């Protein structure tokens, strides 16, 4: 998980930076999927939260080290990222880490990884 504090007026830059990093990381061994969440509370501390899945911690660490070398100045000025590695200790998501693939509310999902 990676939380981002984004100053007002830097939202588009932060999103473009995240997309550039995501595009690099998805080419790396062990990458499974990622989701970027935007806070619906305009006064919330974290404007963006990224949740990614990797095959294992070693792949993640190797990929992010390569990314820091390949994209050294990717973070916009004023944006603060707070990354962390977490493990799932409970889960009630029947379809795992997937994305909704339909209109309205229903049960159509594409599972991105298990």
Steps between C-alpha positions, in 0.01 A plus 500: 500500500613847428325811629551838336454842653430728204489881530205672338573572137744207467239227442556466123880494545472237773277282283737531202794409725315196636408388146862530386619293799222244446588466132861426594415260784251296298788395272696355793509134606245416769258785434137385521273805522441835664214728593512872566234637734408868526372639829142626466555734796672812364636570851639149550870469581574253221373600157609175332554146625663236282447129570716266294549125480835337437600137478732545797685761703831442322350577157341816640824621658703431183243674279472810716879529522518489118221755480681744728804477270296528178269779626704693760302826483151360444333634818352849457617768742289508814356149459590265786486124454494261797550145372465191714487124459199325651367148516132409494385367836126485419307502173132490414542592132346204321668584170841590634685798361295572191339784318139564421423432135143611445238768553305548819539254783548138420740208516706546184865519597835441334733341750847653467688250711472244775 
